[in-house]
């Protein structure tokens, strides 16, 4: 038993991120909250879809599920974290954001880090559906455009599925958010060039506030379509969340200094999480969009402020727990694999188990499916994603092939070990 306990305690250390920089587990803790909201939201959505016809919910259950079935709240936190991470990485180096060396390293890192796990997931899902003929039940969007599954695959590989077809990607529904992320990755160097060229902090704060207000106005007024391109779920709508992350990276030191003597700032983090999720039912009401975005942006700021507070505060301590930071650090793998697992397990589970209570069904699904989701996601992280965290993994792979076939070795490859600083989300 002591050996088992020791092994469980040691797992987070063994599965640390393979990248350079000082480790900040509290940032991975923020990712934990984001992926937890996504997992709970998608699981509640599965319960709703599979039981809606056979067991209508009570009034209380309908009210509760109206708050639970909004995994997009976690995605918004992910967007804020992405803006924060990229800005922190930019501020750590001294190259101009539009210079050739910076852009070459920046895009190479994005491609080598993000693309391989995503490519494996899409191709594996496509092959599985083609071989088995599996059609996800109770998933109306899977039958949406484009009619050809191959066309859907190609659009997903190009990160343009929602822009072209408006429908969520058929092979990986949550892939719409990755498409928005990639749009931000392309635009981010220009943001850094325009914003960080101002050296005066007070003037930069003013510029940042004006840019945030302008981006909110654009998000609220942006047309749903521009000719054949669908903009309803594009960077135009979600840019304010990335921008808040950039502002948090720029002003984290003064926020941390201000928060250092405030022992009770933990409430900000918990209140921010509640605020992020509680306005979900308003998202389909156009008249509430402005208020909803304001609450969610303020919630993201509150969450970051809480995690910048002193190390002894409860919120930051929770974010820094080894298993919490490990699950948060593996969020990309969990994001890529969770819905496939839930869809298959829900189809089987709710065929044989259909309780009258939606809350009982959700509780059972949490107990049965979440452990499997975690095992599959962490396994994918350990065996697949973590490999591509090695900055020079193509050189490492080539060196291994040369050794395997007895070819002369080139310059020795270096594997960077350690955990990520603010770490890379993808």
C-alpha positions in Angstrom: 0.0 0.0 0.0 2.8 2.5 0.8 4.3 1.7 -2.6 1.0 2.4 -4.3 0.6 5.7 -2.5 4.2 6.7 -3.3 3.6 5.9 -7.0 0.4 8.0 -7.1 2.2 10.9 -5.4 5.1 10.6 -7.9 3.0 10.6 -11.1 2.6 14.4 -11.4 6.4 14.7 -11.1 7.0 12.1 -13.7 4.6 13.6 -16.1 5.8 17.2 -15.9 5.9 19.2 -19.1 9.0 18.9 -21.2 9.9 22.5 -21.9 12.2 25.1 -20.6 11.3 27.7 -17.9 10.3 28.0 -14.3 7.3 25.9 -13.4 4.2 27.8 -12.2 1.7 25.1 -11.2 -1.0 27.6 -10.4 -1.4 28.5 -14.1 -2.0 24.8 -14.8 -4.5 25.0 -12.0 -6.4 27.6 -14.0 -6.4 25.1 -16.9 -7.9 22.5 -14.5 -10.9 24.7 -13.9 -11.3 25.4 -17.6 -11.2 21.7 -18.6 -13.4 20.8 -15.6 -16.1 23.2 -16.8 -15.9 21.7 -20.3 -16.1 18.1 -19.1 -19.1 18.8 -16.8 -20.8 20.8 -19.5 -20.4 18.1 -22.2 -21.4 15.3 -19.8 -24.6 17.2 -18.7 -25.3 17.8 -22.4 -25.1 14.1 -23.1 -27.5 13.4 -20.2 -29.9 16.0 -21.6 -29.8 14.6 -25.1 -30.1 10.9 -24.2 -32.9 11.3 -21.6 -34.9 14.2 -23.1 -37.4 12.0 -24.9 -37.8 9.2 -22.4 -37.7 11.1 -19.1 -38.6 14.8 -19.1 -36.9 16.7 -16.3 -38.5 18.2 -13.3 -38.7 22.0 -13.1 -35.8 22.1 -10.7 -33.7 19.8 -12.9 -34.4 21.9 -16.0 -33.2 24.9 -14.1 -30.0 23.2 -12.9 -29.2 21.8 -16.3 -29.7 25.2 -17.9 -26.5 26.3 -16.0 -24.6 23.0 -16.4 -24.9 22.5 -20.2 -22.6 25.4 -21.2 -19.1 24.0 -21.6 -18.2 27.2 -23.6 -17.6 29.0 -20.3 -14.5 26.9 -19.8 -13.4 27.6 -23.3 -13.5 31.4 -22.6 -11.2 30.8 -19.7 -8.9 28.8 -22.0 -8.9 31.8 -24.4 -7.8 34.1 -21.6 -5.0 31.7 -20.5 -3.8 31.5 -24.1 -3.5 35.3 -24.4 -1.7 35.3 -21.0 0.8 32.5 -22.0 1.7 33.9 -25.4 2.2 37.4 -23.9 4.4 36.0 -21.1 6.5 34.1 -23.7 6.9 37.2 -25.8 7.9 39.3 -22.8 10.6 36.8 -21.9 12.5 37.3 -25.1 14.0 40.4 -26.7 13.2 39.9 -30.4 10.8 42.2 -32.3 7.4 40.4 -32.7 7.4 41.0 -36.5 11.0 40.1 -37.1 11.9 37.0 -39.2 13.7 35.1 -36.3 10.7 35.6 -33.9 8.0 34.7 -36.4 10.0 31.6 -37.6 10.5 30.3 -34.1 6.9 31.3 -33.0 5.1 29.5 -35.8 7.4 26.5 -35.8 6.7 26.0 -32.2 2.9 26.3 -32.6 2.9 23.9 -35.5 5.2 21.3 -34.0 3.4 21.5 -30.6 -0.3 21.6 -31.6 -0.6 19.9 -35.0 0.6 16.3 -34.4 -1.8 15.4 -31.6 -4.7 17.1 -33.4 -3.8 15.4 -36.7 -3.7 11.9 -35.0 -7.1 12.5 -33.3 -8.8 13.6 -36.6 -7.3 10.8 -38.7 -8.0 8.2 -36.1 -11.6 9.3 -35.6 -12.1 9.5 -39.4 -10.7 6.0 -39.9 -12.8 4.6 -37.0 -16.0 6.0 -38.5 -15.2 4.8 -42.0 -14.3 1.3 -40.8 -17.1 0.8 -38.3 -19.8 3.0 -39.8 -20.5 4.4 -36.3 -22.9 7.3 -36.3 -23.0 9.2 -33.0 -26.5 9.0 -31.6 -28.4 12.0 -30.4 -25.9 14.3 -32.2 -27.8 16.3 -34.8 -24.8 18.4 -35.8 -23.0 15.3 -37.0 -25.5 15.1 -39.8 -25.0 18.8 -40.7 -22.9 20.3 -43.5 -20.8 19.4 -45.3 -22.4 16.2 -46.6 -19.0 14.6 -47.2 -17.1 13.4 -44.2 -13.9 13.8 -46.2 -14.7 17.4 -46.8 -15.3 17.9 -43.1 -11.9 16.3 -42.4 -10.1 18.6 -44.8 -11.8 21.7 -43.4 -10.9 20.7 -39.8 -7.3 20.0 -40.9 -7.2 23.6 -42.2 -8.9 25.0 -39.1 -11.7 26.6 -41.3 -14.6 24.3 -40.7 -16.8 26.8 -38.8 -15.8 29.6 -41.2 -16.8 27.6 -44.2 -19.8 25.6 -43.0 -21.0 27.3 -39.8 -21.6 23.8 -38.3 -19.3 22.5 -35.6 -16.6 20.1 -37.0 -18.2 16.7 -37.5 -15.2 14.6 -36.4 -14.3 16.7 -33.3 -17.1 19.1 -32.2 -15.0 21.1 -29.8 -12.6 21.8 -32.6 -14.4 25.1 -33.3 -12.4 26.6 -30.3 -9.1 25.3 -31.7 -10.0 27.1 -35.0 -10.5 30.4 -33.0 -7.2 29.7 -31.2 -5.3 29.4 -34.5 -6.8 32.6 -35.7 -5.5 34.3 -32.6 -2.0 32.7 -33.0 -1.8 34.2 -36.5 -2.9 37.6 -35.2 -1.0 37.7 -31.9 2.4 38.9 -33.2 0.7 42.0 -34.7 -1.0 42.6 -31.3 2.3 42.4 -29.5 3.9 44.8 -32.0 1.2 47.4 -31.7 0.7 47.2 -27.9 4.2 46.5 -26.3 6.0 49.2 -28.4 4.7 51.7 -25.9 7.1 51.7 -23.0 5.2 53.8 -20.5 3.1 51.5 -18.3 0.4 54.1 -17.6 0.0 54.9 -21.3 0.0 51.2 -22.1 -2.7 50.6 -19.6 -4.9 53.3 -21.2 -4.3 51.9 -24.7 -5.1 48.4 -23.3 -8.4 49.6 -21.8 -9.4 51.4 -25.0 -8.5 48.3 -27.1 -10.5 46.1 -24.8 -13.6 48.4 -25.1 -13.2 48.5 -28.9 -12.9 44.7 -29.1 -16.0 44.3 -27.0 -17.9 46.6 -29.3 -16.7 44.7 -32.4 -17.6 41.4 -30.8 -21.2 42.6 -30.0 -21.7 44.3 -33.4 -19.8 41.8 -35.7 -22.0 40.4 -38.5 -22.8 36.7 -38.4 -21.7 36.3 -42.0 -19.4 38.1 -44.4 -20.3 36.7 -47.8 -19.6 33.0 -47.8 -17.6 33.3 -44.5 -19.4 32.6 -41.2 -18.1 34.9 -38.4 -20.5 33.9 -35.6 -17.7 31.8 -33.8 -14.6 33.5 -35.0 -11.8 35.6 -33.4 -13.9 38.7 -33.9 -16.4 37.5 -31.3 -13.9 36.0 -28.8 -10.9 38.4 -29.1 -11.7 40.3 -25.8 -11.0 37.2 -23.8 -7.5 36.8 -25.4 -6.9 40.5 -24.9 -7.7 40.3 -21.2 -5.1 37.5 -20.9 -2.5 39.8 -22.6 -3.4 42.6 -20.1 -3.0 40.2 -17.2 0.4 39.1 -18.4 1.5 42.8 -18.8 0.3 43.9 -15.3 0.7 40.7 -13.3 3.6 42.2 -11.2 1.7 45.2 -9.9 -1.4 43.1 -9.4 0.7 40.6 -7.4 2.3 43.4 -5.4 -1.1 44.8 -4.6 -2.5 41.4 -3.6 0.4 40.2 -1.5 -0.9 41.7 1.7 -4.5 40.6 1.1 -5.1 37.2 2.7 -8.7 36.8 1.6 -8.4 37.3 -2.1 -9.3 33.6 -2.6 -12.9 34.7 -2.7 -12.2 36.5 -6.0 -11.2 33.3 -7.7 -14.2 31.3 -6.5 -16.5 34.2 -7.3 -14.9 34.5 -10.8 -15.6 30.9 -11.5 -19.2 31.3 -10.5 -19.6 34.5 -12.6 -18.0 32.7 -15.6 -20.6 29.9 -15.5 -23.8 31.5 -14.1 -24.6 33.7 -17.1 -24.6 30.7 -19.5 -28.4 30.7 -19.8 -28.3 34.3 -21.1 -26.2 33.5 -24.1 -29.2 32.9 -26.4 -30.8 36.2 -25.4 -29.4 38.9 -27.7 -30.5 41.7 -25.4 -28.2 40.3 -22.6 -25.1 39.7 -24.7 -23.4 42.9 -23.6 -24.0 42.2 -19.9 -23.0 38.6 -20.3 -19.7 39.4 -21.9 -19.0 42.1 -19.2 -19.6 39.6 -16.4 -17.5 36.9 -18.0 -14.6 39.3 -18.8 -14.7 40.6 -15.2 -14.8 36.9 -14.0 -11.6 36.0 -16.0 -9.9 39.1 -14.5 -10.9 38.0 -11.0 -9.7 34.5 -11.5 -6.3 35.7 -12.7 -6.1 38.2 -9.8 -6.7 35.4 -7.3 -4.1 33.2 -8.7 -1.6 36.1 -8.6 -2.2 36.5 -4.9 0.1 35.2 -2.1 1.0 31.6 -2.2 -0.7 30.8 1.1 -4.2 31.8 -0.1 -6.6 28.9 -0.5 -7.4 29.4 -4.2 -3.8 29.5 -5.2 -2.9 26.6 -3.0 -5.7 24.6 -4.7 -4.5 25.5 -8.1 -1.0 24.4 -7.2 -1.9 20.9 -5.9 0.2 18.3 -7.9 -2.7 16.4 -9.3 -4.8 19.5 -10.0 -1.9 21.0 -12.0 -1.2 17.7 -13.7 -4.8 17.4 -15.0 -4.7 21.1 -16.0 -1.4 20.6 -17.7 -2.9 17.7 -19.7 -5.9 19.7 -20.7 -5.1 19.6 -24.4 -5.1 15.8 -24.4 -8.3 15.7 -22.3 -9.9 18.3 -24.6 -9.0 16.2 -27.7 -10.3 12.9 -26.4 -13.1 13.5 -23.9 -16.0 13.9 -26.2 -15.3 10.7 -28.2 -15.2 8.8 -24.9 -18.4 10.4 -23.5 -20.3 9.9 -26.8 -19.5 6.2 -27.0 -20.0 5.5 -23.3 -23.3 7.5 -23.1 -24.7 5.6 -26.0 -24.1 2.4 -24.2 -24.8 3.6 -20.7 -28.2 5.2 -21.3 -29.4 2.3 -23.4 -29.4 0.1 -20.3 -29.8 2.8 -17.6 -32.5 5.4 -17.9 -33.5 6.7 -14.5 -36.4 9.1 -14.1 -34.2 11.7 -12.5 -31.7 13.6 -14.7 -29.6 14.4 -11.6 -29.3 10.7 -10.8 -28.3 10.1 -14.4 -25.7 12.9 -14.2 -24.3 11.6 -10.9 -24.0 8.1 -12.4 -22.3 9.4 -15.5 -19.8 11.4 -13.4 -18.9 8.3 -11.4 -18.6 6.0 -14.4 -17.4 8.2 -17.3 -15.1 10.8 -15.7 -12.6 8.2 -14.5 -12.4 6.7 -18.0 -12.1 10.2 -19.5 -9.2 11.0 -17.2 -7.4 7.7 -17.9 -7.8 8.1 -21.6 -6.8 11.7 -21.6 -3.8 11.3 -19.3 -2.7 8.3 -21.3 -2.9 10.3 -24.5 -1.0 13.0 -22.8 1.8 10.7 -21.6 2.1 8.7 -24.7 1.4 11.2 -27.5 1.2 14.9 -26.5 4.1 14.9 -24.2 6.4 13.7 -27.0 5.6 16.8 -29.0 6.4 19.1 -26.0 10.1 18.4 -26.7 11.1 21.6 -28.6 13.4 19.8 -31.0 11.5 16.5 -31.3 12.0 16.2 -35.1 15.8 16.2 -34.5 15.4 13.7 -31.6 13.3 11.4 -33.8 15.8 11.6 -36.6 18.6 10.8 -34.2 16.7 7.8 -33.0 16.1 6.5 -36.6 19.8 6.9 -37.4 20.7 4.8 -34.3 18.0 2.2 -35.2 19.4 1.7 -38.7 23.1 2.2 -37.8 23.6 5.4 -39.7 26.3 7.9 -38.5 24.9 10.3 -35.9 24.8 14.1 -36.5 25.1 16.7 -33.8 23.7 15.3 -30.5 20.1 16.2 -29.9 19.1 17.8 -26.6 16.0 17.0 -24.7 14.8 20.0 -22.6 13.4 18.7 -19.3 11.4 20.5 -16.7 8.0 22.0 -16.5 6.5 24.9 -18.3 6.3 28.3 -16.8 3.1 29.8 -17.5 3.3 26.7 -19.7 1.9 26.4 -23.2 -1.8 25.6 -23.4 -1.2 23.7 -26.6 
